[in-house]
């Protein structure tokens, strides 16, 4: 897609130098830089994500005890 952006002169100069050095277009240099920035931003968002935890007294029923588990779930019939 074609678009117009305003960019600082020093950034454009650096992008042009890198493009010439690597035999690439300025567009490809800018595209790569933007992709890398977006990946890092997304990664840091995910790194800051935490699931809430709540203290508790642990399980109130032994999940290995089928009868106790059935009773805790409100099922009168034990699990076979």
C-alpha angles and dihedrals in degrees: 000000000000120000142155123239134177111233133177113262094237092053092050091048091051091047091050091050092050092046092051093045092052095037091242137125122264087238092059091049092050092044092052092048092050092048091050091048093050092048091051092047091050092046093052090049090054092046090056093051115106131174116234115248129199129205117238145156093261127251115345091207134040103245090204090061102083096193094049091046092050090050092048090051091051095249112138093198115076116237110257 
